[in-house]
Amino acid sequence: MTRAKIKTETTEKIKVRDLRSALRRLEHMPGQLLETNVEVDPSAELSGVYRYVGAGGTVKRPTKEGPAMIFNHVKGHPGKRVAIGVLASRKRVAALLDTEPENLGKLLWKSVDHPVPPVLIKGPALCQQVVHRADEPGFDLAKLVPAQTNTPDDAGPYITLGMCYAAHPDTGVSDVTIHRLCIQGKDELSIFFTPGARHIGAMAERAEELGQKLPVSISIGVDPAIEIGSCFEPPTTPFGYDELAVAGALRKEPVELCNCLTVEQRAIANAEYVIEGEVLPHVRIKEDQNSHTGYAMPEFPGYTGPASENCWLIKVKAVTHREDPIMQTCIGPSEEHVSMAGIPTEASIYGMVEKAMPGKLRNVYCSSAGGGKYMAVLQFQKKTASDEGRQRQAALLAFSAFSELKHIFLVDEDVDCFDMDDVLWAMNTRFQGDRDIITIPGVRCHPLDPSNSPSYSASILDQGIACKTIFDCTVPFSQKDRFVRARFLEVDAEKWTGQREK
């Protein structure tokens, strides 16, 4: 038995159910985890380092896809570690979810359709091994939680991978989502709600109508299945669907929750950190009230977004954590965002088109260049003459359901939709701009795209409106015989190289 095979079998025996087991699995995968004992400053320096090591995504070049990192010595936070980039590679995500990279979207689609709801555990939870209450002397969020700034322009230290969990004040239905959280004071966090985009925002609005505070928990450092599952959006997971059930389906066992200690809410029981608090009604603050930079933090399109004038405020009641906690963070425009936002979108598009026209859509890829949200590649198979035009129908279905999509590339089944060089090859040899571009102007898209602005074009009526575009790089069915790729002999190259094809 080869050493590589022994390594793989050891890796597979590590059951991933929290951040620590995920990191242990990565330790057994060559080149997937880098650990350093050199002290790092969480104020811009930590992200500055990882920008070069493995950020990828839409981060300013030079950057690349590389290993996840653990910083063992964080300035100002003795005894605490920070992990970054855990999901900043499609290969890593697949390994942590026990599947293949090209199968991720389909796996998540099946998981949404077969949810396993979370369960409440009794007794002490791992996330509550150490407890800090806000009414105790010396309580200070900035000292308890090693939150980072991505750049020197950031409004303040951000919690970028906090799983926000809340329940609707009328129905009690729970939901988990990731929001932009900035430390504003010793016991205060700002939370940014994108209008109409997240369920917890609607819960906060309803609580405000009732004059109530909204209890919320923020779990940091969790099972990657939870982080991926939390990024699903309507219509795939409509209001009332708890995305923790997606993680339960992925793991074939429920996510365990515990009761919070200071608010009427639940938290993820094996998280590294949990922040307990309440979203206050009728209170809004400036996101950069302490720094006055005018900016928030780098967002997934690759630009540093403006600071919000109307962030909601969370009054923190407690911070709990495991012994020797590991803070988990990410860079906003990195490949990590592509994984978390893009793979659920792939799953959603695949599921919708599969229901409308079974067997036609082979796969979907939401590429790094679009931050996992703006661009999708649909690999479509035309089996009969009557399939001509259905590829464009599939693109329209995707656009109608997912407003944040701006560009869709359509390719044939012989094109690798996960290889953008191959996609551009199809564009160069199977596409004519005067007949294969379909534009849909004046459609609501995403407000963080700086080109979606009236200042960019007079044709844009409001911030966040865009011209959605389909690039049809598929061969007309009647001409498929003219576009056959060079036929190489199929062989097993391992005989000559000793390396199994990836």
Buried (B, 14 or more C-beta within 10 A) or exposed (E): EEEEEEEBEEBEEBEBBBBBBBBBBBBBBEEBBBBEEEEBBBBBBBBBBBBEBBBBBBBEEEBEBBBBBBBBBBBEBEEBBBBBBBBBBBBBBBBBBBBBBBEBBBBBBBBBEEBBEBEEBEEEBBBBEBBBBBEEEEBBBBEBBBBBBBBEBBBBBBBBBBBBBBBBBEEEBBBBBBBBBBBBBBBBBBBBBEEEBBBBBBBBBBBBEEEBBBBBBBBBBBBBBBBBBBBBBBEBBEEEBBBBBBBBBBBEEBBBBBBBBBBEBBBBBBBBBBBBBBBBBEBEBBBBBBBEBEBBBBBBBBBBBBBBEEBBBBBBBBBBBBEEBBBBBBBBBBBBBBBBBBBBBBBBBBBBBBEEBEEBBBBBBBBBBBBBBBBBBBBBBBEEEEBEEBBBBBBBBBBBBBBBBBBBBBBBBBBBBBEBEBBEBBBEEBBEEEEBEBEBEEBBBBBBBEEBBEEEBEEBEEBBBBBBBBBBBBBBBEEEEEBEEEEEEEEEEEEEEEEEEE
